[in-house]
Amino acid sequence: MIAIEEFIKVVSKDQFVEGHEVLEIEWHRLKKLPDYADEAKILKGLINASTALALACKGKKVGALQVWQTYEKYAPLIPKTLSLAKPHYEEAQKLLLAKKNLYM
């Protein structure tokens, strides 16, 4: 299973800290590759959205909103990406927005 698929799986179960963890290795790998800079930013945004949800669930709403801003900064890259993982990124985005409506 690729990292983004695992991310979707754990976030759908409200395991937001785990969501952060499953994408982190791939994010570190991609951010070192200039051709994948935008995809690395997409992952960074998804990681931050998951972290924001984890903070919100702990009652840290102000911190959650601050961290969510990083997701919002990079979210516009998702519809523009040519990555083969684009459908997964779009699915993750829908899921995260639904979770935001529940918890933030």
Beta strands, then each sheet from edge to edge (+ up, - down):
end
